[in-house]
Amino acid sequence: MSAAAALLQLSNVYTAYDKADVLNDVSLCVAAGSITCILGSNGSGKSTLIRSILGLTRPRSGSIRLAGRDITQLPTHLINKVGVACIPEGRKVFPKLTVEENLRIGAYRERSKAVIARRLERVYEIFPRLRERVRQLGGTMSGGEQAMLSIGRGLMSEPKLLLIDEPSLGLSPLFVQEAFDVVKRINSDGVTVLLVEQNVHQTLAIAHYGYVLMQGRVVADGTMDALRDNEEVKKAYFG
């Protein structure tokens, strides 16, 4: 993919904790309007990649650009302001706040009541179950419902890029399928998605392009068909 077509572009990124590099010369592109996936086992560097993009752990070298703008050294709150939102691993809803209060936190930068109401309506259209539970406390919801709430909260900022970290983690098989269906629908509505997952079968079914991380390096990339046929991917995921 050309850099010109990329909404997000990482170029030769090295990220370290203390003096130990976790990401080693990582370069990747996320095309506007796509679902791009990052596959990798535990310890492959996926979490550090997300932290680097969000400015939580800054790269020691290399660059990260969003829509052509260098965001490598921006603080996290400004990275959010320019259009990056994240659905964290484990969902992380606010357990003692209601569904609506959780959602409104996602739009904390917005001052217009009309805009917030429009965004809430969009989330309720995607997740009718949340409309039915607007007064329910987040901590009393099922895992699948909390996943909906977490994704809905991320959409409330109307991001250019939505990072989704391990949406299937801890969900029953029924809710796993539902979570991936939701990711597909969000993307069809025009949201660019960077999906970080270990569930390779479900991910390959919905993504347009993907990268495989192993020990902090990109060892393979390509379309979903190309990754299915890639020897590194077969060895790591299919035996």
C-alpha positions in Angstrom: 0.0 0.0 0.0 1.3 3.5 -0.9 1.9 6.0 1.9 -0.4 8.4 0.1 -3.4 6.0 0.6 -2.7 5.5 4.3 -4.8 7.1 7.1 -2.2 5.8 9.6 1.4 5.2 8.7 4.2 3.8 11.0 7.7 4.1 9.6 10.7 2.3 11.1 9.3 2.4 14.7 11.4 1.2 17.5 9.8 1.3 21.0 11.7 0.2 24.1 11.0 -0.3 27.8 14.2 0.9 29.6 16.9 -0.2 27.2 15.2 -3.3 25.7 13.5 -2.8 22.3 10.0 -4.4 22.1 9.2 -3.1 18.7 12.0 -3.4 16.1 11.8 -1.4 12.9 8.0 -1.7 12.5 6.5 -0.2 9.4 2.8 -0.5 8.5 0.0 1.4 6.8 -3.7 1.5 7.5 -5.8 2.5 4.5 -8.6 4.9 5.0 -11.9 3.0 5.1 -10.4 -0.4 5.7 -10.2 -3.0 8.5 -6.5 -3.7 9.0 -5.6 -6.4 11.4 -2.5 -7.0 13.6 -2.1 -10.7 14.3 0.4 -12.0 16.9 0.6 -14.3 19.9 1.2 -13.1 23.5 4.5 -11.3 23.8 4.7 -10.4 20.1 4.5 -6.7 20.7 0.8 -6.0 19.9 0.1 -4.1 23.1 3.3 -2.0 22.7 2.2 -1.2 19.2 -1.1 0.2 20.5 0.7 2.1 23.3 3.0 3.6 20.7 0.2 4.8 18.5 -1.7 6.3 21.5 1.4 8.1 22.9 1.4 6.1 26.1 4.8 4.6 25.3 6.6 6.9 22.8 8.9 5.3 20.2 12.6 6.0 20.7 12.9 6.4 16.9 10.7 6.2 13.8 7.5 8.1 13.0 3.8 7.7 13.3 1.5 9.8 11.1 -2.2 10.2 11.0 -3.6 11.6 7.7 -0.2 12.9 6.9 0.3 14.6 10.3 3.2 13.5 12.5 1.7 12.5 15.9 4.8 10.6 17.2 5.4 13.1 20.0 1.9 14.2 20.7 0.5 13.6 24.2 -2.3 11.0 24.4 -5.2 13.5 24.9 -4.2 15.4 21.7 -3.9 12.1 19.7 -7.5 11.5 20.7 -8.4 15.0 19.7 -7.0 14.6 16.2 -9.2 11.5 15.7 -7.8 8.3 17.3 -10.0 6.3 19.7 -9.3 3.0 21.4 -11.4 0.1 22.6 -9.1 -1.4 25.3 -8.6 -5.1 25.9 -11.0 -6.3 28.6 -13.5 -3.6 27.7 -12.8 -1.4 30.8 -16.3 0.0 31.3 -17.0 2.2 34.3 -18.9 -0.2 36.5 -20.8 2.3 38.8 -21.9 4.5 35.9 -25.0 3.8 33.8 -24.9 2.8 30.2 -25.7 6.4 29.1 -23.1 7.9 31.5 -20.5 5.5 30.1 -21.4 6.6 26.5 -21.3 10.3 27.3 -17.8 10.0 28.6 -16.8 9.0 25.1 -18.0 12.4 23.9 -16.4 14.5 26.7 -14.8 16.9 24.3 -18.1 17.7 22.6 -20.1 20.7 24.0 -23.1 20.6 21.7 -26.1 18.7 23.3 -27.5 18.2 19.8 -24.4 16.6 18.5 -24.1 14.3 21.6 -27.8 13.3 21.2 -27.2 12.5 17.5 -24.1 10.4 18.4 -26.1 8.6 21.2 -28.8 7.8 18.7 -26.3 6.3 16.2 -24.9 4.1 19.0 -28.4 2.9 20.0 -29.1 2.1 16.3 -26.0 -0.1 16.2 -26.7 -1.6 19.6 -30.4 -1.7 20.4 -29.7 -3.6 23.6 -27.9 -0.5 25.0 -31.0 1.6 24.3 -33.0 -0.9 26.4 -30.5 -0.6 29.3 -29.7 3.1 29.4 -30.1 3.3 33.2 -28.4 -0.1 33.9 -25.0 0.1 35.7 -22.1 -1.0 33.5 -20.8 -3.4 36.1 -24.0 -5.4 36.1 -24.0 -6.2 32.4 -22.8 -9.4 30.7 -19.5 -9.6 29.0 -21.1 -9.3 25.6 -23.1 -6.3 26.6 -20.0 -4.6 28.1 -18.2 -5.2 24.8 -21.1 -3.3 23.0 -20.8 -0.6 25.6 -17.1 -0.2 25.2 -17.3 0.0 21.4 -20.2 2.4 21.6 -18.2 4.6 24.0 -15.3 4.7 21.5 -17.7 5.7 18.6 -19.0 8.6 20.6 -16.0 10.7 19.7 -16.6 10.0 16.0 -13.0 8.9 15.4 -11.1 8.8 12.1 -9.4 5.7 13.4 -10.7 3.2 15.9 -8.2 0.9 17.5 -9.9 -2.3 18.8 -7.7 -4.5 21.1 -8.7 -8.2 21.4 -12.5 -7.7 21.1 -13.1 -11.5 21.5 -11.2 -11.9 24.7 -13.3 -13.6 27.4 -16.4 -13.7 25.3 -18.6 -16.8 24.7 -18.5 -18.1 21.1 -21.9 -16.5 20.4 -20.8 -13.1 21.5 -17.4 -13.5 19.7 -19.3 -13.8 16.4 -21.5 -10.8 17.4 -18.4 -8.7 18.2 -16.9 -9.3 14.8 -20.2 -8.6 13.1 -20.3 -5.3 14.9 -16.7 -4.4 13.8 -17.7 -5.2 10.2 -20.8 -3.0 10.5 -18.9 -0.1 12.0 -16.4 -0.3 9.1 -19.2 -0.4 6.6 -20.5 2.9 8.1 -17.2 4.5 7.2 -15.0 4.1 10.3 -11.4 3.0 9.7 -10.5 0.1 12.0 -7.2 -1.2 13.3 -8.0 -4.6 14.8 -5.5 -6.3 17.1 -6.5 -9.9 17.7 -5.4 -13.5 18.4 -8.5 -15.0 16.9 -7.1 -15.5 13.5 -10.1 -17.3 11.9 -12.6 -14.6 12.7 -10.1 -11.8 11.9 -9.2 -13.2 8.5 -12.9 -13.4 7.7 -13.5 -9.6 8.0 -10.2 -7.8 7.5 -9.0 -6.3 4.2 -5.3 -6.3 5.0 -3.1 -7.6 7.8 0.3 -7.7 9.5 1.8 -10.5 11.5 4.0 -9.5 14.5 6.5 -11.9 16.0 9.0 -10.9 18.7 8.4 -7.2 17.9 8.9 -7.5 14.1 6.6 -7.6 11.2 7.2 -11.0 9.7 4.4 -11.1 7.1 1.8 -8.8 5.6 -0.7 -8.9 2.8 -4.4 -9.5 2.0 -6.3 -12.0 3.9 -5.9 -14.6 1.1 -2.2 -14.0 1.0 -1.9 -14.4 4.8 -3.9 -17.7 4.8 -1.3 -19.0 2.3 1.7 -17.6 4.2 4.0 -20.2 5.7 4.7 -18.1 8.8 1.0 -17.7 9.5 0.3 -21.4 8.8 3.1 -22.4 11.2 2.0 -20.0 14.0 -1.8 -20.5 13.8 -2.7 -23.6 11.8 0.1 -26.0 12.8 
